[in-house]
Amino acid sequence: MSAAIAALGASLKKGRMKIVLIMAVLLLLLGTAALVVSRSAVPVDEEDAEFEAEHQAKPGAHDAKDTPIFVQLDTFTANLADRDSDRFIQVGVTLEVMDPKAAEQIKAFMPVIRNNILLVLTNKTSDAVREPAGKRRLAAEIRAQALRPLGHNVSIEELLDAEPSGKLRHAKEARLPIKAVHFSTFIVQ
């Protein structure tokens, strides 16, 4: 009988030990999770705080004139001019325009603008559009070709030197109806 009581006492000790062990593992996991959460809350340094304070939206401070207007074009897919292999480009183009009137003009001339952009794309090689400088040049060429039907003949070099507002820095001080060309997709294969 005393052996049975000793065995019962030993099994209770094992059961308690299991419970204590499980509780210790749970506490360790909870402590680790709390540490991870506290470390992910990165403290904001002074520069970040200044940046956020400057760029936070202030009630009533938004001017409707500053709201950008975009005209999204259908995605272009074209064969590139590579001679060594068949390559193609797929580009999503969005035009940033000055005002709603310019957006309406672009829509009216859309077939001509799309044709001009396709001609630009088919004259490019994959090497010419892979680098950032090549992409910037392509954007300037697309912008120049989209401006032509609207009555603006501007050189690509002038557009590469243009200010972000769309205003040319050189002799032509006219504000162009297309401020910028943005790529939403850019695949060369």
Secondary structure as UniProt FT lines:
FT   HELIX           2..40
FT   HELIX           46..55
FT   TURN            59..60
FT   HELIX           64..66
FT   STRAND          69..72
FT   STRAND          76..79
FT   STRAND          88..97
FT   HELIX           100..108
FT   HELIX           110..122
FT   HELIX           126..130
FT   HELIX           132..147
FT   HELIX           148..150
FT   HELIX           156..160
FT   TURN            164..165
FT   STRAND          178..188
//
